[in-house]
């Protein structure tokens, strides 16, 4: 698959939002009586937004099938045929949304990191005490990873991504890690957490919650929410003085 030289265009075409506004607006204005440009553009944006939402729903549905295949066979062992079989789709129908397994992996990790960064922003806005904020963030982290659309062990396969996409994911992961590290440092300044290197302590906590994707299997006795709450409570308790 040909990739352009600029970093922004390294995102695979099949992962870009469907129905770009300019394209939809032009399509809405073809033929018939001449329309008011403002109305045509607004109508085009609505068409584009609806198309993007449908495409995202379909991609998330495909990700559910991929998550099942990745858990069963591992990322390297699973093929797009396995994903198609899990969804009762043809392999050819998947290529409209993902040109390769690596594009599917990128989508999996990008979606999850978007959710994690959103949670980090939310706890920061709520101005919770550091210990409470960190516990909330770590609990939500586990739930996000173990959600049926999350892809399970695929989150540990950053090295399988093409270089440009890997840099993008690593950049997002670094932003998230900085948010966790900032909460640890805030708790230390407030006297809630024992002294220690905030970066090391943040990575210890993240390593523990990330590893749940390796051993969790859907349908087990403990739900992702229960696992998240229990792990987050114990990890934060270990940071306290």
C-alpha positions as CSV (number, residue, x, y, z in Angstrom):
1,X,0.0,0.0,0.0
2,X,1.5,3.3,-1.1
3,X,2.1,5.9,1.7
4,X,2.8,9.6,1.1
5,X,5.8,11.3,2.6
6,X,4.2,13.6,5.1
7,X,3.5,12.2,8.5
8,X,-0.2,13.2,8.6
9,X,-0.9,11.3,5.4
10,X,0.8,8.1,6.8
11,X,-2.6,7.3,8.4
12,X,-4.0,4.5,6.1
13,X,-6.8,5.8,3.8
14,X,-9.2,3.1,5.1
15,X,-8.7,4.5,8.6
16,X,-9.6,8.1,7.8
17,X,-13.1,9.3,8.5
18,X,-15.5,8.3,5.8
19,X,-17.2,11.0,3.7
20,X,-15.0,14.1,3.9
21,X,-17.2,17.2,4.1
22,X,-15.8,18.8,0.9
23,X,-16.6,15.7,-1.1
24,X,-20.1,15.3,0.3
25,X,-20.8,19.0,-0.3
26,X,-19.8,18.7,-3.9
27,X,-21.9,15.6,-4.3
28,X,-24.9,17.4,-2.7
29,X,-24.6,20.3,-5.1
30,X,-24.5,18.3,-8.4
31,X,-27.4,18.5,-10.7
32,X,-30.8,20.1,-10.4
33,X,-31.4,23.7,-9.4
34,X,-28.6,25.8,-8.0
35,X,-28.5,25.7,-4.2
36,X,-27.5,28.2,-1.7
37,X,-23.8,27.4,-1.0
38,X,-24.2,27.7,2.7
39,X,-27.1,25.2,2.8
40,X,-25.3,22.9,0.4
41,X,-22.2,22.8,2.6
42,X,-24.3,22.2,5.7
43,X,-26.1,19.4,4.1
44,X,-22.9,17.9,2.9
45,X,-21.5,18.0,6.4
46,X,-24.5,16.2,7.8
47,X,-24.2,13.5,5.1
48,X,-20.5,13.2,5.8
49,X,-21.1,12.9,9.6
50,X,-23.7,10.2,9.1
51,X,-21.4,8.3,6.9
52,X,-18.5,8.6,9.3
53,X,-20.7,7.3,12.2
54,X,-21.8,4.3,10.2
55,X,-18.2,3.6,9.2
56,X,-17.1,3.8,12.8
57,X,-19.8,1.5,14.0
58,X,-18.8,-1.1,11.4
59,X,-15.1,-0.8,12.3
60,X,-15.9,-1.3,16.0
61,X,-18.0,-4.3,15.0
62,X,-15.0,-5.7,13.1
63,X,-12.8,-4.9,16.1
64,X,-15.1,-7.1,18.3
65,X,-14.4,-10.0,16.0
66,X,-10.7,-9.2,15.9
67,X,-10.6,-9.1,19.7
68,X,-12.0,-12.6,19.9
69,X,-9.5,-13.9,17.3
70,X,-6.5,-12.2,18.9
71,X,-7.4,-13.6,22.3
72,X,-7.8,-17.1,20.9
73,X,-4.8,-17.2,18.6
74,X,-2.7,-14.2,19.5
75,X,-2.0,-11.3,17.2
76,X,0.6,-13.0,15.1
77,X,-1.3,-16.3,14.9
78,X,-4.7,-14.7,13.9
79,X,-5.4,-13.9,10.3
80,X,-8.1,-11.7,8.7
81,X,-9.8,-15.0,7.7
82,X,-10.3,-15.7,11.5
83,X,-11.7,-12.2,12.1
84,X,-14.1,-12.7,9.2
85,X,-15.2,-16.1,10.5
86,X,-15.8,-14.6,14.0
87,X,-18.1,-12.0,12.4
88,X,-19.7,-14.4,9.8
89,X,-18.5,-12.0,7.1
90,X,-16.4,-12.5,4.0
91,X,-12.8,-11.6,4.1
92,X,-13.3,-9.4,1.1
93,X,-15.8,-7.3,3.0
94,X,-13.2,-6.5,5.7
95,X,-10.9,-4.9,3.1
96,X,-13.2,-2.0,2.6
97,X,-12.4,-0.9,6.2
98,X,-9.0,-2.4,6.8
99,X,-6.4,-3.1,4.1
100,X,-4.3,-5.3,6.5
101,X,-4.1,-6.8,9.9
102,X,-1.7,-4.0,10.8
103,X,-4.3,-1.3,10.0
104,X,-6.7,-3.2,12.3
105,X,-4.1,-3.2,15.0
106,X,-3.5,0.5,14.7
107,X,-7.3,1.2,14.9
108,X,-7.5,-1.0,18.0
109,X,-4.7,0.8,19.8
110,X,-5.7,4.3,18.6
111,X,-9.3,3.8,19.8
112,X,-8.2,2.5,23.2
113,X,-5.7,5.3,23.7
114,X,-8.4,7.9,22.8
115,X,-10.6,6.5,25.6
116,X,-7.7,6.5,28.1
117,X,-6.7,10.0,27.3
118,X,-10.3,11.1,27.6
119,X,-10.6,9.6,31.1
120,X,-7.3,11.3,32.1
121,X,-8.7,14.7,31.0
122,X,-12.0,14.0,32.8
123,X,-10.3,13.2,36.2
124,X,-8.2,16.3,35.8
125,X,-11.2,18.5,35.2
126,X,-13.0,17.1,38.3
127,X,-10.1,18.2,40.5
128,X,-10.2,15.1,42.6
129,X,-7.6,14.4,45.3
130,X,-4.6,12.7,43.7
131,X,-5.2,9.3,45.3
132,X,-8.9,9.2,44.2
133,X,-8.1,10.5,40.7
134,X,-5.4,7.9,40.2
135,X,-7.6,5.1,41.5
136,X,-10.4,6.2,39.1
137,X,-8.0,6.4,36.2
138,X,-6.5,2.9,36.8
139,X,-9.9,1.3,37.3
140,X,-11.1,2.8,34.0
141,X,-7.9,1.7,32.3
142,X,-8.6,-1.9,33.1
143,X,-12.2,-1.7,32.0
144,X,-11.1,0.0,28.7
145,X,-8.5,-2.7,28.0
146,X,-10.9,-5.6,28.7
147,X,-13.9,-4.2,26.9
148,X,-15.1,-6.5,24.1
149,X,-13.9,-4.1,21.5
150,X,-10.5,-3.5,22.9
151,X,-8.5,-6.2,21.2
152,X,-7.0,-7.8,24.3
153,X,-3.3,-8.8,24.0
154,X,-3.1,-6.8,20.8
155,X,-2.3,-3.8,23.0
156,X,1.1,-5.3,23.7
157,X,2.0,-5.5,20.0
158,X,3.1,-2.0,19.3
159,X,6.2,-3.3,17.6
160,X,4.1,-5.0,14.9
161,X,3.0,-1.6,13.6
162,X,4.6,0.1,10.6
163,X,7.1,2.7,11.8
164,X,5.0,5.8,11.1
165,X,1.9,4.4,12.8
166,X,4.1,3.1,15.7
167,X,5.5,6.6,16.3
168,X,2.0,8.0,16.5
169,X,0.8,5.3,19.0
170,X,3.9,5.7,21.1
171,X,3.4,9.5,21.2
172,X,-0.1,9.0,22.5
173,X,1.1,6.4,25.1
174,X,3.7,8.8,26.3
175,X,1.1,11.5,26.8
176,X,-1.0,9.1,28.8
177,X,1.9,8.0,30.9
178,X,2.8,11.6,31.7
179,X,-0.8,12.1,33.0
180,X,-0.4,9.1,35.3
181,X,3.0,10.3,36.4
182,X,1.6,13.7,37.2
183,X,-1.0,12.2,39.5
184,X,1.7,10.3,41.4
185,X,3.8,13.4,41.8
186,X,0.7,15.4,42.9
187,X,0.0,12.8,45.5
188,X,3.6,12.9,46.8
189,X,3.5,16.7,47.0
190,X,0.2,16.5,49.0
191,X,1.7,14.0,51.4
192,X,-0.7,11.2,50.4
193,X,1.9,9.0,48.7
194,X,5.3,7.9,49.9
195,X,8.4,9.4,48.3
196,X,9.8,7.7,45.2
197,X,10.5,8.3,41.5
198,X,7.1,9.2,40.0
199,X,8.0,7.9,36.6
200,X,9.1,4.5,38.0
201,X,6.0,4.3,40.2
202,X,3.7,5.2,37.3
203,X,5.2,2.5,35.1
204,X,4.9,-0.1,37.8
205,X,1.2,0.7,38.0
206,X,0.7,0.8,34.3
207,X,2.6,-2.5,33.8
208,X,0.2,-4.2,36.3
209,X,-3.0,-3.0,34.7
210,X,-1.8,-3.5,31.1
211,X,-0.9,-7.1,31.8
212,X,-4.6,-7.9,32.5
213,X,-5.1,-7.9,28.7
214,X,-2.7,-10.9,28.6
215,X,-4.6,-13.2,31.0
216,X,-8.2,-12.0,31.1
217,X,-10.8,-14.1,29.2
218,X,-14.4,-12.9,28.7
219,X,-17.0,-14.8,30.7
220,X,-14.8,-15.4,33.7
221,X,-16.2,-15.0,37.2
222,X,-14.8,-11.6,37.8
223,X,-16.0,-8.8,35.5
224,X,-13.7,-6.1,34.0
225,X,-15.2,-3.6,36.4
226,X,-14.6,-5.7,39.5
227,X,-11.0,-6.5,38.4
228,X,-10.4,-2.8,37.7
229,X,-11.7,-1.6,41.0
230,X,-9.8,-4.2,43.0
231,X,-6.5,-3.7,41.2
232,X,-6.7,0.1,41.3
233,X,-7.5,0.1,45.0
234,X,-4.6,-2.1,45.9
235,X,-2.1,-0.3,43.6
236,X,-3.0,3.1,45.1
237,X,-2.9,1.7,48.6
238,X,0.7,0.5,47.8
239,X,1.7,4.1,47.0
240,X,0.4,5.6,50.3
241,X,2.6,6.4,53.2
